[in-house]
Amino acid sequence: MSAEFIAEKLAADPRILVIRLTRPEKKNALTAAMYHGMSAALDAANNDPEIRVAVFLGAEGAFSAGNDLAEFIQIASNPAAADETPAAFAFLKALVGFEKPLLAGIDGLAVGIGTTLNFHCDLSIASSRSVFATPFVDLGLVPEAASSLLGPLTMGYQRAFALLAAGETFSAHDAQQAGLIWKVTAPEDVEREILAAAAKLAAKPPAALALTRRLLRGDKAAVLGRIEEEGQHFVACLKTEEARNAFSAFQNRRNS
Ligand code: COA
């Protein structure tokens, strides 16, 4: 398992799987190894009857800065790798395939998939200082995680456009108003509150909860289809000059 995240049952309540990102020096940017490891953890948890709920947590001040841009640069500059679908897409499929409640406790930065992950969570609690942003277009890319489908459905077209196309940053309050997250709380209360919510769900009849969740979530095929469609555009965009220029700008930002 990657050292850059930890997936383990909570000692005090093994019905709760905690997936914690532990790469704070890179603001919890997500690498292929992390995506693969987290996909495997979700698949294993799906088949583990003891686990009833999974909770994503990040670091203090950084839930996740999104996909590791160094890996995007590698993909973009290596023609042999350029046609491969980034590991993120396998992770997204594992998220959609997860049949138990998914929760997120967010403090600070939630960029890219750090934001769009919440479309697949059932309850997210963010600290009041959290910021949500998806700079896909600024990077020469397109939205992922079926956010181009779930965004307009969740928050209405214009807010979805502001977040996903215009690259506007949403405060925790904006994200709550938009229905992207459930609650806003003080930074020091995020983990306690999300784990308390997880414990309440873990105590409920699991079959009825799973059925209710499935009904609320609706058509999985449409979501998976959109992830696939976005993935094709994403891979094509990674190879464009627009994207390469944006990645270089990120790499060189300290020198400018
Ligand atoms: N991929 C790779 N490395 C990243 C990263 C990412 N997505 N986000 C942050 N990092 C790294 C930085 O390169 C830096 O590493 P270094 O110290 O070795 O140079 C370290 O994390 C700290 O980041 P820094 O930029 O100094 O922190 P900040 O608080 O000033 O800014 C962000 C934080 C998230 C606003 C900024 O890092 C950023 O814009 N990151 C890119 C986000 C992004 O576009 N994600 C992809 C979405 S699809």
Residues whose N, C-alpha, C, O or C-beta is under 5 A from the ligand:
A	BS01	COA	E25 K26 K27 A29 A65 G66 N67 D68 L69 A70 V111 G112 P135
